[in-house]
Amino acid sequence: MKFKPKWSPPIIRIGAFAAVTAVVLLFGLSVHPIAGNNDIATASISTPKKLISLTFDTALGEDYTGSILDILDEEGVKATFFILGAWADEHPAEVSEIARRGHELANHGYTHKNMASMKMEDARIEMKDCSEAIKRLSGQEAKLFRAPYGYYTGELAAAAREMGLLPVAWSIDALDWKEKGENFVLDNVISQAGSGDIILFQTCTEDGARALQGIIKRLKANGYILVKLSALIEAQYAR
C-alpha cells in the first residue's frame, strides 16, 4: 500500500504540542493532560472483556486519512475519529467518507487552540462550531469530546457535558508524532495494550499509518476486539 498524504497548508504541526506545554508551564495555567480515569475525562474503561478502541485525531497539515480508512476496511475494524472543525471545513469529502465507512465522528474543537486556557464562552463556541460542521458534513451528532492536547479543566469538562459531549482522553499515546519510525509506534502500542484501553493516533503522521495494520493484526492475535469508543464506554455498564 502506498502512503501518499493529501497536502494542505501546515497550520498545525507537531511542534505545537511542545509550544502549548511551554506556555502552560510559563504561565502556570491549571490544566491537566489526562493519563487515566478521573473526574475530569475518561481515559480508559474498566471491563473484563478484551475490548480496545482505536481513536484518531485529525490535524491540519499532511493527511493520511485515506490510507487509514483503507486499512481499517481491510481489517474489518471500526474506529472513532476526533474531528477538528477547521480540518472538516478543508476536508469535507473525507468527513463524509469517514461516516460512510461506518466510523464514529467526535468533537475535537475547531481551531486546535488550548481550550483549557480560553474563556468558557469561547470554548463553547469552539465545541459548537465543530459539532455543527460534523453534523453538516456527515449527518452524525457528535457525542464525545477530546480537548486539544488533552488539556482539561473541570470547567471545560463541565461545559462539554452541558453541551451533550462526554469528555474523553486516552490511555495509550501511539507517539506516532515523534517520527521515530513505524516499528517504534508498533512496539510502543503493543507493549502497553490492555483491556479497556483507548489508543490515540494522529491522522497527519506517516509512521502511524504505516504501523496501523501491524498493530491491528497483533491486537487481534492477542485476542482483543477493536470497537468504536462509544461501544467501549457502553461496555463498562453492560452486565
N, C-alpha and C positions, 0 to 999 in steps of 0.2 A: 504494500500500500504506500502510495506517495503522500507525503505530508506537506501540502502546499498551503501556506496561510493566505487568507484574503487580507490584503493590506489596507489599513485605514490610518489616519493621522495619529501618531503615537502620543496622544494627550496624557494618558495614564500609563506609566511604565512601572516596572518592579521597584525602581528606586524610590517610588512614592511611599512604600512601606517604611523604609528607613527614615524618610523625611518626616512622616507623621509621628513616628516614635520619638524622634528628636524633639519635635515641638511639644509633645506631651511631657517629656522629661524636663524640658526647659521651663515650661510654664506651670508645671505641677498640676495638670488637669486631672480630675478624679474620674478617670476612665479605666475600664478593665478589659483586657484581652482575655476572653473566656477560654479556659483549658479543661473544664469539666463541668458537670452539672452543678448549678447553684440556683439561687432565687432570681437571678437576672436573665439567664438564657439557657436553653437546653443544648448541651454539647454531646451527650451520648444518652443511650436508653438502657434501662435495666430490663433484660429479657432473657429467659432461659433458652430461647430459640436462637439458632445460629443465623442471625439476620444482620446485615450491614447495608448502609446506604452510601452510594457514591453521589457526591454533590460537586457542582461546577460553578464557579463564579465567573461571569462574563466580564471582560475588561476591554477598554479601548486600546488599539494597537494591533499587533499581529493576532490572527484569529484562526484557530484550528477546530472550530465548532463542527464543521462539516466532517472532518476526519473522525472526531469523537463520536458523532452521531452514527457514522457508518460502522464503527467498531461496536458500539452498543447494540446496533441492529444485528450484526453478525453473531454476537454473543447472546442475544435474546434478553438483554438487561434493560430495565427502565431506571432512570436516574432523575435527580432534581437539579434544575438549573436556576441559579440565583441571577436574575436579570437586572443589569444596570440600565436605568431608564434611558440614559444618553446612548448606550450601546444599542438598545432596542430601536431608537429612532434612526440610527445609522445602519442597522441590520434588520429591517422589518421582515424580509423574506426568511431569515434564519429564525427569528422568533416564531413565526408561523410554522416553520418546518419542525422545530423542537416539539411544538404542541402536536403537530400532525403525526409525528412518530410515537406519540403516546407518553411523552415525558412530562414531568411536573415543572411548572414555572413558578418562581418565588421572587420576592421583592428584595433588592439589594441597594435600594436608594436610587437617586437619579444621577448624581454627579461624581460619586465616589469620594466625596469630602468626608472628613471625620465628623460624623453626625453627633457623636457624643459631646462635642465641644460647641455645637450650634445652639442657638436659641431654639426652644422646642417648637415654636411656631414655624421656623424654617425647616426643622427636621420633619415635621408633619407634612409640609409641602413636598419635601423630597419623597417621602413614602407615598403620598397621594399621587404625585405625578408618575412615579414608577408603576404603581398598581394600575393606573389608568392606561398607561402605554401597553402593559401586558394584556389587559382586557381588550383593548382596541385591536391589537395585532394577533392575538391568539384565541380570544374568547374565554380564556381561563380567568378565574378570580384568584388572585394571589392570597394564600392563607399563611404563608411563612415569611419571616423577615430575617435577613442576616445583615448586621451592620457592617459597613466598610471597615476593613482591617480587623474586624472582630471587636471593636471598641464599643463598650456599652456603659451607660449609667443606669441606675434604677429608674430615673425619669424617662430616659429614652425607651427602655423596655416597656414601661407603663404606657407611654404614648403609642407604641406599636400595638400593644394589646387593645387599647381603646379603639384602634382602627381595624380591629379584627385580624391582626397579624401576630402569630406566635414567634417570639424572638428565639433564634437558634444560633449556634456557633458550629464547632466541630471538635472532635476528639483526636483526629489524626490529620496533620497537615502533610500532604504529599511532598511538599518542598520542591515542587517542580519548577518554581520560580528561581531557585538557586542556580540553575543552569549547570548542574554537576553531572548530567547525563541520565539516560533512561534507566540504566541499571541501578544508579543511586536511588532514583524515585521508586523503582520496584522494591528494592531491598528495604527502603525506609518504611513503605506501607506494609509490606507483608510481615516484617519483624514486629510490628505493633498491633496488627489487626486482631480484633476480638468481637464477640457478640455485642451488638448494640452500638457499634462504632459508627460515627459519621465522618466520612473521609472527604477532605477538601482538596479539589484540584482547581487549576486556573485554565480557562479556555485559550489563553494567549501564549502558552508555552509549548514548544515542540517536544521537550522531554516528557511532559505529562502525556501528550497524545501518543507518543511512541511507546511509553511504558504501559499504557492503559490496558491493552489486550492481554499482556502477560500477567498483569495484576489480577484481572478478572479471572483468567484461567487458573491461577494459583489459588485464589479465594474459593472458587468453585471446587477445586480438587481437595481443599481443606474442609469442605462440607458447608460452606456459607451460601446463603441465599441472598441475592442482591435485590433490594427493593427501593422504591421511592421513599423519600424521607417522611412523608405523611404516613405511609404504611408502617414504617419503623416506629414512629411515635405512637400510632394506634396499637401496636403490638404490646406496648408497655401496659396497656389497660385491658388487653384481651385475657380471658380466663383460659 
